[in-house]
Amino acid sequence: MRRLKRIAERMVEGLLTLSGGVTSLAILLIIIFLFKEGLGLFNSPNVEKGYSLCVNSSNEIVRLNPLQIKNIFDYEVSNWQEVGGADEEIMPFRFDEIFSQYSDEELGEDYALLPQRLSEVIAKHPNIIAFLPQKYTPKDEASVKVLPTKNISFADFFGGKEWLPTATPSPLYGLLPLLLGTLWVSIFAILIALPLGLGVAIYLSELATEHAGKFLKPAIELLAGIPSVVYGFFGLVVLVPLVQRSLNLPVGETAFTGSLILAIMALPTIITVAEDAMRNTPRAMREASLALGATHWQTIYKVVVPYASSGISAAVVLGVGRAIGETMAVLMVTGNAAAMPRSLFESVRTIPATIAAELGEAPAGGAHYQSLFLLGCILFVITMMVSISAEVISKRQYSKGV
């Protein structure tokens, strides 16, 4: 019998070890895949793949950055002097315009004369900038200068203020509006949820009657099981009109609305974890505090809360993680505008909402696809930093208590 028990124990130990190893390996492979796909963005050209930009050889412009290219073709920049060139009006030229200037006969059979015709157009207009497929780009022409293209840089991604991955001829992958939108919504959600959550946790742990605790605890835990899309629908139908009317805003889909709905979603997690941590405070510590003359409230904030600080930190981390990683609810109530946030009462877009909204439309393996994986890497790093910070804070508080 003993031998069979030992064999069974070793088998269980082996299965548990194998399970832990497989789980760790799976997590490691996911992280490697995530970063491998994401970092591939920096090997993509800053002009749409398969295309090139051409100017007249007399143009003194040597290189343009993605934002300058976008502004030129959006007619927001109209003079070469604004981008370091001569004082001349810019003439943006897209490839399909050639078909309105030449007949099929002039372009030749199978468009064999197309490069020559494009060369003629560029030679005729010293102030032109042409966006052309590399297949038809004039080569070895004295009148044509092809502007060199660089790969998307770290500065373009981490310092960019515009997120326009489908823009032509130069898509923009600026992280800042999405990162700031995520941080604004998440930070204000935690600022709302944390004091409320801790207050309810203290009430359930220290002040509520047995009957009230038995009713409130399951009700709060039940809120954690509601799907996020239901919260999002509630926010869209109830909170959005309420915020719009109460604050007299043009639209109700704002960062503030997103913070409110995230605060509601984070409350069950914060309350449950913090309340469990407080309830685990040894009874002897409470009695010793009361015996020394402390009041009930003094015991709570001088003994119970400091003792449960590690559990409260865990509640904060879980709440922050819920806020940062939430997708559907935020997508539905924040307006989904990828612009630099200037106020809490403007529409924003978060990183998870961007991934959810765009991944289905991004061509697999392309720069847009890789940029969304890189956003996932940013989320992973943020969450890891929050977890590490909470762990450090908990250890410091524990060492002070000791």
Buried (B, 14 or more C-beta within 10 A) or exposed (E): EEEEEEEEEEEEEEEEEEEEEEEEEEEEEEEEEBBEBBEBBBEBBBBBEEBBBBBBBEBEBEEBBBBBBBBBBEEEBEBBEBBEBEEEEBBBBEBEEBEEEBEEEEBBEEBEBBBBBBBBBBBEBBBBBBBBEEEBBBEEBEBBBBBEBEEBBEEBBBEBEBBBBEBBBBBBBBBBBBBBBBBBBBBBBBEBBBEBBBEBBBBBBBEBEEEEBEEBBEEBEEBBEEEBEEBBBBBBEEBBEBBBEEEEBEBBBBBBBBBBBBBBBBBBBBBBBBBBBBBEBEEEBBEEBBEEEBEEEEBBEEBBBBBBBBBBBBBBBBBBBBBBBBBBBBBBBBBBBBBBBEEBBBBBBBBBBBBBBBBEEBEEEBBBBBBBBBBBBBBBEBBEEBBEBBBEBBEEBBEEEE
